[in-house]
Amino acid sequence: NKFSLLMITPLVLILSACSSRYYPNIEQNQPYINQQAVQARSMHLTDREIRNITQLEDQFYEGQFDGVIEHIAQDKETKKGSLDYLNETIKLKAFSECLTQSAERCAESFRLILRNQADFELTEAELSHPIWGPVFQAEKNKLIGRKLDDAVTAVHSMDAQFVTSNN
């Protein structure tokens, strides 16, 4: 039926955008064992956090984006876990939100990560992704712009105080 085909076509295009070009460590015909990759990104994760992230990544790579979003929203660890764990899980949530046509929610998740850690960066492969890469970069640029505005305001404030105190 034509309606079903119209519904499936965008999903196929989205999933094809997530091919090995953007995830160079994933081989198409082999299961992805990513626990070591998670450990390599951060030395500040507990074994439990590593297992949780690995499980979430497995869900993500299987295309269960709504499941990833729901799991992270209900995960108590994201409220009491390490900063690295929080950022990794929210990043997976943001990616999933971008892929489920929720660009604003995706941007909100990236803003949360950047509020938690202003120097947070995506990997080169993640940043080059055509869907979430531009969303992340836009949020990072907004943060940089706000910090620059704050710095200019502070300098102007110091100038005003300096001029006032010398009179």
Kinemage of the C-alpha trace (Angstrom):
@kinemage 1
@onewidth
@group {chain A} dominant
@subgroup {mainchain}
@vectorlist {calphas} color= white
{ca asn a 1} P 0.000 0.000 0.000
{ca lys a 2} L 1.286 3.429 -0.966
{ca phe a 3} L 0.700 4.981 2.475
{ca ser a 4} L 2.918 2.383 4.190
{ca leu a 5} L 5.629 2.925 1.622
{ca leu a 6} L 5.492 6.681 2.232
{ca met a 7} L 5.841 6.118 5.980
{ca ile a 8} L 8.755 3.670 5.695
{ca thr a 9} L 10.802 5.591 3.112
{ca pro a 10} L 11.879 8.439 5.489
{ca leu a 11} L 12.872 5.896 8.148
{ca val a 12} L 15.029 4.007 5.650
{ca leu a 13} L 16.692 7.264 4.609
{ca ile a 14} L 17.372 8.234 8.210
{ca leu a 15} L 18.818 4.845 9.065
{ca ser a 16} L 20.953 4.833 5.936
{ca ala a 17} L 22.405 8.176 7.089
{ca cys a 18} L 23.676 6.297 10.132
{ca ser a 19} L 25.706 3.872 8.049
{ca ser a 20} L 29.320 2.961 8.736
{ca arg a 21} L 30.379 6.250 7.151
{ca tyr a 22} L 29.359 7.931 10.375
{ca tyr a 23} L 30.225 5.040 12.674
{ca pro a 24} L 33.527 3.833 11.260
{ca asn a 25} L 34.092 1.312 14.070
{ca ile a 26} L 30.935 -0.653 13.296
{ca glu a 27} L 31.329 -3.501 10.856
{ca gln a 28} L 28.084 -4.229 9.077
{ca asn a 29} L 27.964 -7.999 9.605
{ca gln a 30} L 29.441 -8.279 13.082
{ca pro a 31} L 27.894 -7.464 16.445
{ca tyr a 32} L 29.194 -4.206 17.869
{ca ile a 33} L 31.026 -4.740 21.140
{ca asn a 34} L 31.374 -1.223 22.422
{ca gln a 35} L 32.195 -1.550 26.112
{ca gln a 36} L 35.862 -0.785 25.433
{ca ala a 37} L 34.882 2.260 23.363
{ca val a 38} L 32.843 3.602 26.263
{ca gln a 39} L 35.767 3.059 28.643
{ca ala a 40} L 38.159 4.774 26.244
{ca arg a 41} L 35.998 7.909 26.162
{ca ser a 42} L 36.095 8.338 29.900
{ca met a 43} L 37.915 6.948 32.869
{ca his a 44} L 35.238 8.328 35.198
{ca leu a 45} L 32.538 5.698 34.649
{ca thr a 46} L 31.657 2.924 37.056
{ca asp a 47} L 31.279 -0.620 35.767
{ca arg a 48} L 27.514 -0.262 36.158
{ca glu a 49} L 27.520 2.987 34.152
{ca ile a 50} L 29.557 1.336 31.404
{ca arg a 51} L 27.093 -1.575 31.248
{ca asn a 52} L 24.138 0.841 31.130
{ca ile a 53} L 25.670 2.926 28.343
{ca thr a 54} L 26.563 -0.192 26.381
{ca gln a 55} L 22.974 -1.413 26.692
{ca leu a 56} L 21.646 1.989 25.561
{ca glu a 57} L 24.041 2.064 22.614
{ca asp a 58} L 22.906 -1.417 21.597
{ca gln a 59} L 19.296 -0.185 21.639
{ca phe a 60} L 20.302 2.883 19.653
{ca tyr a 61} L 22.180 0.928 16.981
{ca glu a 62} L 19.213 -1.425 16.683
{ca gly a 63} L 17.065 1.599 15.817
{ca gln a 64} L 15.040 1.603 19.044
{ca phe a 65} L 15.231 5.393 19.396
{ca asp a 66} L 11.984 5.831 21.341
{ca gly a 67} L 13.157 3.125 23.748
{ca val a 68} L 16.436 4.976 24.312
{ca ile a 69} L 14.599 8.247 24.993
{ca glu a 70} L 12.169 6.585 27.397
{ca his a 71} L 14.877 4.601 29.201
{ca ile a 72} L 17.009 7.700 29.808
{ca ala a 73} L 14.015 9.763 30.950
{ca gln a 74} L 13.229 7.095 33.571
{ca asp a 75} L 16.825 6.181 34.500
{ca lys a 76} L 17.607 7.096 38.105
{ca glu a 77} L 21.346 6.836 37.362
{ca thr a 78} L 21.201 9.928 35.136
{ca lys a 79} L 20.176 11.970 38.163
{ca lys a 80} L 22.805 10.600 40.540
{ca gly a 81} L 25.523 9.161 38.290
{ca ser a 82} L 28.781 10.772 37.243
{ca leu a 83} L 28.919 13.797 34.952
{ca asp a 84} L 30.440 11.650 32.199
{ca tyr a 85} L 27.578 9.170 32.518
{ca leu a 86} L 25.001 11.945 32.465
{ca asn a 87} L 26.538 13.492 29.349
{ca glu a 88} L 26.873 10.165 27.497
{ca thr a 89} L 23.280 9.173 28.183
{ca ile a 90} L 21.882 12.598 27.305
{ca lys a 91} L 23.964 12.532 24.107
{ca leu a 92} L 22.328 9.232 23.117
{ca lys a 93} L 18.959 10.753 23.981
{ca ala a 94} L 19.747 13.792 21.798
{ca phe a 95} L 20.801 11.585 18.877
{ca ser a 96} L 17.600 9.576 19.237
{ca glu a 97} L 15.500 12.746 19.409
{ca cys a 98} L 17.143 14.091 16.254
{ca leu a 99} L 16.394 10.831 14.441
{ca thr a 100} L 12.761 10.791 15.545
{ca gln a 101} L 12.116 14.223 14.044
{ca ser a 102} L 12.305 16.100 17.362
{ca ala a 103} L 14.968 18.675 16.469
{ca glu a 104} L 13.939 21.066 19.256
{ca arg a 105} L 14.082 18.323 21.905
{ca cys a 106} L 17.434 17.263 20.453
{ca ala a 107} L 18.699 20.846 20.792
{ca glu a 108} L 17.369 21.012 24.382
{ca ser a 109} L 19.325 17.873 25.257
{ca phe a 110} L 22.511 19.303 23.759
{ca arg a 111} L 21.931 22.544 25.720
{ca leu a 112} L 21.670 20.497 28.921
{ca ile a 113} L 24.977 18.755 28.193
{ca leu a 114} L 26.671 22.097 27.468
{ca arg a 115} L 25.241 23.619 30.660
{ca asn a 116} L 26.739 20.686 32.571
{ca gln a 117} L 30.062 20.837 30.719
{ca ala a 118} L 30.692 23.828 28.462
{ca asp a 119} L 33.752 22.231 26.825
{ca phe a 120} L 31.892 19.035 25.853
{ca glu a 121} L 32.644 17.968 22.295
{ca leu a 122} L 31.303 15.298 19.995
{ca thr a 123} L 33.748 12.991 18.269
{ca glu a 124} L 34.645 13.878 14.694
{ca ala a 125} L 32.367 11.107 13.384
{ca glu a 126} L 29.474 12.271 15.566
{ca leu a 127} L 29.964 15.913 14.607
{ca ser a 128} L 30.000 15.058 10.897
{ca his a 129} L 26.595 13.371 11.116
{ca pro a 130} L 24.183 15.284 8.840
{ca ile a 131} L 21.297 15.277 11.306
{ca trp a 132} L 22.623 15.887 14.817
{ca gly a 133} L 26.014 17.396 13.938
{ca pro a 134} L 24.546 20.737 12.819
{ca val a 135} L 22.145 20.819 15.795
{ca phe a 136} L 24.995 20.307 18.261
{ca gln a 137} L 27.222 22.850 16.493
{ca ala a 138} L 24.428 25.448 16.528
{ca glu a 139} L 23.953 24.975 20.292
{ca lys a 140} L 27.719 25.135 20.874
{ca asn a 141} L 27.911 28.364 18.825
{ca lys a 142} L 25.029 29.881 20.838
{ca leu a 143} L 26.886 29.047 24.054
{ca ile a 144} L 30.084 30.638 22.744
{ca gly a 145} L 28.105 33.709 21.660
{ca arg a 146} L 26.506 34.053 25.108
{ca lys a 147} L 29.897 33.729 26.810
{ca leu a 148} L 31.348 36.361 24.494
{ca asp a 149} L 28.415 38.699 25.216
{ca asp a 150} L 28.925 38.151 28.959
{ca ala a 151} L 32.645 38.923 28.638
{ca val a 152} L 31.972 42.118 26.657
{ca thr a 153} L 29.392 43.196 29.221
{ca ala a 154} L 31.865 42.557 32.036
{ca val a 155} L 34.565 44.579 30.284
{ca his a 156} L 32.152 47.465 29.678
{ca ser a 157} L 31.127 47.294 33.319
{ca met a 158} L 34.778 47.464 34.416
{ca asp a 159} L 35.389 50.414 32.073
{ca ala a 160} L 32.394 52.239 33.499
{ca gln a 161} L 33.594 51.629 37.059
{ca phe a 162} L 37.130 52.721 36.178
{ca val a 163} L 35.939 55.957 34.568
{ca thr a 164} L 33.581 56.656 37.469
{ca ser a 165} L 36.197 56.015 40.166
{ca asn a 166} L 38.776 58.319 38.506
{ca asn a 167} L 36.491 61.369 38.424
